[in-house]
């Protein structure tokens, strides 16, 4: 799995003019699922992201995780958006290859499992609509953006 994680002031996802997910301060997580990924990768990546220290505290810009901030009374939500283009291979030619991307029927349950794991870890969560054409708006706070990978064991 691959995630692009951005610290945001606000973020929202609109599908056909309807806001389907929105958050205030927190993180926008763009999530790509590789062929061969499973529930274990979703759980490990969600745990890493929930505990990843990139929120400010005590005058330092990257002191708290989303879980730390929530425990301190500063709720940090997660907006999770599926984005299969994150797993594209653009090393050859002029067109990306999606050969390594999980098929939608495999990726969607793992996307949902990832979102559920963040919620189990105590983070308020919102999400986009899997497979839909989405308009994603965000105000990147910092800007702070990270790419995190969770490789399937044995891959």
Secondary structure, 3 states (H helix, E strand, C coil): CEEEEEEEEEEEEEECCEEEEEECCEEEEEEECECCCCHHHHHHHHHHHHHCCCEEECCEEEEECHHHHHHCCCCCEEEEEECHHHHCECCCCCCCECCCECCHHHHHHHHHHHHHHHHHCCCCEEECCCCCCCEEEEEEEEEEEEEEECCCCCC
